[in-house]
Amino acid sequence: MLMVGEAERRRRFGYALQEALKARGLSERQLALHLEIDARRVARWRTGKDLPNLYETQALVDVLRIDEDLFRNPPEVPERPAYPIERYLLDESPAVERAAQIATEPRRIR
């Protein structure tokens, strides 16, 4: 088993939690209500800023009805493809053309 750093573990846990919430159709707030904790705590887990303790992890497993291995050894987070914004741009806008023109003009000092 490959050991990962703390930051990577938090990131993986957050992604696993996000996917589990999506699969169960729950929001962070709904999960927090089930766990009787502050919703900000769940948000910190989901964003990878913190990890739950052992008891909180067990409560997550019980509420979400998932295999605890998902949280013990979360899989790698898949790389998201780059957003293809260029495909949707129809042409250069006049503002972009003017900005390019200004950038190439010599500056006049008065």
C-alpha positions in Angstrom: 0.0 0.0 0.0 1.3 3.4 -1.0 1.5 6.0 1.8 0.3 9.5 1.0 0.9 12.7 2.8 -1.6 14.4 5.1 -2.7 17.0 2.6 -3.3 14.4 -0.1 -5.2 12.2 2.4 -7.4 15.1 3.2 -8.0 15.9 -0.5 -8.8 12.2 -1.2 -11.1 12.0 1.8 -12.9 15.2 0.8 -13.5 13.9 -2.7 -14.7 10.5 -1.4 -17.2 12.3 0.9 -18.4 14.5 -1.9 -19.1 11.5 -4.1 -20.8 9.6 -1.3 -23.0 12.6 -0.6 -23.9 12.9 -4.3 -24.7 9.1 -4.5 -27.0 9.3 -1.5 -28.6 12.6 -2.6 -27.6 14.4 0.6 -26.3 17.9 1.1 -23.6 18.9 3.6 -26.3 20.5 5.8 -28.4 17.4 5.8 -25.5 15.2 6.7 -24.6 17.6 9.5 -28.1 17.3 10.9 -27.9 13.5 10.8 -24.6 13.7 12.6 -25.8 16.4 15.0 -22.7 18.6 14.2 -22.1 22.0 12.7 -22.4 22.1 8.9 -19.1 24.0 8.7 -17.3 20.9 10.1 -18.7 18.8 7.2 -17.7 21.6 4.8 -14.1 21.4 6.1 -14.0 17.7 5.6 -15.4 18.0 2.0 -13.0 20.7 1.0 -10.0 18.8 2.4 -9.2 21.3 5.2 -9.7 18.8 8.0 -10.3 15.1 8.7 -13.0 13.6 11.0 -11.9 11.7 14.1 -12.5 7.9 14.4 -15.9 8.3 16.0 -17.0 10.8 13.3 -15.8 8.6 10.6 -17.8 5.7 12.0 -20.9 7.9 12.1 -20.3 8.9 8.5 -20.1 5.2 7.5 -23.4 4.5 9.4 -25.3 7.5 8.0 -24.1 7.2 4.4 -24.3 3.3 4.5 -21.0 2.9 2.7 -18.0 0.5 3.2 -15.6 2.1 5.7 -12.7 1.3 3.4 -13.7 4.3 1.3 -12.7 6.6 4.1 -9.8 4.5 5.5 -8.1 4.3 2.2 -9.7 6.8 -0.2 -8.8 6.3 -3.9 -7.0 8.9 -5.9 -8.9 11.9 -7.0 -9.3 11.8 -10.8 -7.8 14.7 -12.7 -10.4 17.0 -14.2 -10.0 17.8 -17.8 -9.2 21.4 -18.6 -12.3 23.5 -19.4 -12.5 23.9 -23.2 -13.6 27.6 -23.2 -11.9 28.2 -26.6 -14.4 25.9 -28.3 -17.2 28.4 -27.3 -15.6 31.7 -28.2 -17.1 32.8 -31.5 -14.5 35.5 -32.4 -12.3 38.1 -30.9 -14.3 40.7 -29.1 -13.8 44.4 -29.9 -12.5 45.0 -26.3 -9.8 42.3 -26.8 -8.8 43.8 -30.2 -8.6 47.3 -28.7 -6.5 46.1 -25.7 -4.1 44.4 -28.1 -3.9 47.6 -30.1 -3.2 49.7 -27.0 -0.5 47.3 -25.8 1.4 47.6 -29.1 1.1 51.5 -29.5 4.1 53.5 -28.3 3.4 55.6 -25.3 3.4 59.4 -25.6 4.6 61.5 -22.8 3.0 64.9 -22.5 
